Amino acid sequence: QNAWEQQVEAVRNERLGLEQRLLQVQGNTAELRRRELAALDPTNRALLQMIFTLEDAKQRAEERAGIEQELLQLQGNTAELRRRELAALDPANRALKQLVFNLQDAQAVAQEREGLEARLLQIQGNTAEIRRRELEALDPANRAIQKMIFALEDAAAVAQEREGLEQRLLQVQGNTAELRRRELAALNPTNRALLQKIFDLEDAQKAAEEAKRLRDAWKSIGDTIYQEILRIRNLDDAGGGKSFTELQAEFAIATAKARAGDQEAAKSLPDASKALLEAASKMAGSAEELAGIRGATAGSLEQTMKLLKALGVEIPGFAAGGSHAGGLRVVGEVGPELEATGAARYFSTEALQRLMSGGGAQEEVRLLRTEVQKLREDMRAGHAAIAGNTGRMASRLDDVTPDGDAISIREAA
């Protein structure tokens, strides 16, 4: 029977212990205290209750002190923190603690100064002094390793500086191929194909933009030349300028350059033509002679335009109908067409024939033939010069346009 009772008591005490641990984990202080009071003799319970009250007050005071300390730390109130820390010590130890505070303050000032000096040295670029101090702060056994690190850093900086200078030089030289080769070499091999595709697209875009720029430039030049052709066909009168021979030579030179691909020369042709025909209108001895000069000039410009078509000049046609924003166009090329346009001037076939042939001026030409013989000789000489230059330029153009539709070029060595 005693063994049985002992076993029951052991089980009960074990359970009480486990329940107490559970209450502690749960933070159930009230139940823990109730059980502790219940286990006492009734005469001692009031004393334990006083102990509980004092423990609660102490806990609240400690909690408040902790919160106040956090607040002082956040406020940076070191003086009050130290005062409280000294007050909590035994009076015999306060002087020693004050000495600790003084050493801490001196150390903080030294660290602050060291940080400011380090910043100053960095701004001044005084790498030598920065490294000297860094070495001095190391254990002597480790300084050789740090010196090796410094040497490698210097070599890397020199290499990086040289790479930057070489890149600037390649950019100034326009050496895109080498710049791209280096950029590709710096990439991970798995990404190089993607960058090469970017390069190809950039090249294609640049080539398209350049081709469009050239087409637009030649188109503008072609429009101006065709406007001059139309102006020549409808010309009635003009003003003065240089001598006819000088202007004829200038027109011939500009024509030859334009047919060789000189844009600036092509741009100057309309003005050169105007000046030439203004001079011709003053020196021509008859309407027939003036019409001949006009026809030859217009024919030269038309021939120039045919050659410029190889450079991308296009005059739109409208055999199938359509809309046109303005400028040159071809109509009636495959049969009658109806054209909607603004104010314009039109010449009949008969009027054009009279304009180009001189009409009834043949008798006047015969009467004045002797007087204008010299002028005609000058005109023939000018035409011969134009024909010679045109032949040479056409031959040269054939040399550089093997397919007849584009100029071939090559890079200079």
Secondary structure as GFF3:
##gff-version 3
##sequence-region A 1 413
A	DSSP	alpha_helix	2	26	.	.	.	ID=ss1
A	DSSP	alpha_helix	29	38	.	.	.	ID=ss2
A	DSSP	three_ten_helix	42	44	.	.	.	ID=ss3
A	DSSP	alpha_helix	45	75	.	.	.	ID=ss4
A	DSSP	alpha_helix	78	87	.	.	.	ID=ss5
A	DSSP	three_ten_helix	91	93	.	.	.	ID=ss6
A	DSSP	alpha_helix	94	124	.	.	.	ID=ss7
A	DSSP	alpha_helix	127	136	.	.	.	ID=ss8
A	DSSP	three_ten_helix	140	142	.	.	.	ID=ss9
A	DSSP	alpha_helix	143	173	.	.	.	ID=ss10
A	DSSP	alpha_helix	176	185	.	.	.	ID=ss11
A	DSSP	three_ten_helix	189	191	.	.	.	ID=ss12
A	DSSP	alpha_helix	192	233	.	.	.	ID=ss13
A	DSSP	alpha_helix	244	259	.	.	.	ID=ss14
A	DSSP	alpha_helix	263	283	.	.	.	ID=ss15
A	DSSP	alpha_helix	287	308	.	.	.	ID=ss16
A	DSSP	three_ten_helix	309	311	.	.	.	ID=ss17
A	DSSP	alpha_helix	349	357	.	.	.	ID=ss18
A	DSSP	alpha_helix	362	368	.	.	.	ID=ss19
A	DSSP	alpha_helix	373	400	.	.	.	ID=ss20
###
